[in-house]
């Protein structure tokens, strides 16, 4: 059986189209329901970077239901939220060494515990270990404007201070960051 050069070329082209189609299908499967986001702000000489995923409210009851009270939550979706500080910082009056941290929260109706955990790369809070906490602080939740998709913001308040806020649904959770200049 004699195979012609044009037949071989046709087979090669066909295999290219099939592999392109399969890789397009793979990309469709990679779409995240809670999209990944990054936020970076310089405070003084300190770079602050937050990497997180943004779940949507989508008509659900968030606080006390989807996100239970008095339980460790990854403060986002998918991977645990990750916060990196390029220098040592002071969070709500408490020292925190430079580095990357998983950021967790324990929501409460009237008070939240915010946690900076030394294991920076974790999936959710499934392997969260309290013994790896670098810092825990208490903050008061505040009423906010409607926010369908979870968001973090950093508002500079002076040359060496800023307020970081987690905002979702009608709630905002602020905490103060101070750096040395």
Secondary structure, 3 states (H helix, E strand, C coil): CCCCHHHHHHHHHHHHHHHHHHHHHHHHHCCCCCEEEEEEEEECCEEEEEEEEECECCCCCCECCCECCCCEECCCCCECEEEEECCCEEECCEEECCEEEEEEEECCCCCEEEEEECCCCCECCCCCCHHHEEEEEEECCEEEEEEEEEEEEEEECCCCEEEEEEEEEEEEEEEEEEECC
